[in-house]
């Protein structure tokens, strides 16, 4: 028995055989915020074989209250979350292969991973339903289990979806409790995060050891502040005409239109812009170009941050950019093309 995982192996539903299965599995984690960091640490400590972390953002001071892998140094450096998470997780368990992807988890990116790497599980740690419907389509197209999770304020929600066994998120949408649908200015308390992580990780371990009969089969929601809890069975909501898991699936969220979308980031005065054609910037040269224009620019190996009065432009190596200080897409595009052409 491996001493590192001995207490986990003593748990009968896992045991030594289950631990071997965990060690041979690959999980893709979409998002490295509060839910993402909690799930990532739990997976790495559990001994997963490979963990791929995809995140488009960088560490900010407001993250430190609940995103457990990050430090003040990460926020000072504006380090991409995927990179900061990888660095910390490698200190936790050097046996785990960790792949960090700084970028969007769009249809093209997720389909490439699903087709080329054939992961065993996808875990949702995003903050919007556009991303979740993309995950849902990829999961059902490539027959990969995935676990939904969301939280805001003191409220949380989670559900596991298994292609071929359960209906999908699209089928379930009409019965999802409305309190978990959007991220807004309600804030978040860390116990709600940890509770959702616990629900997600419990289902993840069942999937990784292939104990399918132990899966909950329910959408779980709760409010820790008002002491409310609900669990709704999902097996009766499947729709034959569902475009994702019905008789004739078309996977609409993997369409070209979804690949070029400009997005207002949930709960923030920020807009993300993805250029129609991929670019590759030399970030030091880009920072120097901004400075020659009299602008205050800071660079690290992953991004350049430029102060523009009450706005801030953050440019990543592939040309993707975040415009902070506005929710107006047209204004954000004007800033992007003014400085990046």
Buried (B, 14 or more C-beta within 10 A) or exposed (E): EEEEBEEBBEEEEBBEEBBBBBBEBBBBBBBBBBBBBBBBBBBBBBBBBBBBBBBBBBBBEEBBEBBBBBBEEBBEBBBBBBBBBBBBBBEEBEEBEBBBBBBBBBBBBBBEBBEEEEBBBBBBBBBBBBBBBBBBBBBBBBEBBBBBBBBBBBBBBBBBBBBEEBBBBBBBBEEBBEBBBBBEEEEBBBBBBBBBBBBBBBBBBBBBBEBEEBBBBBBBBBBBEEEEEEEBEBEEBBBEEBBBBBEEBEBEBBEEEBBEBBBBBBBBBBBBBBBEEEEEBEBEEBBEBBBEEEBEBBBBEBBBBBBBEEBBBBBBBBBBBBBBBBEBBEBBBEBBEEBBE
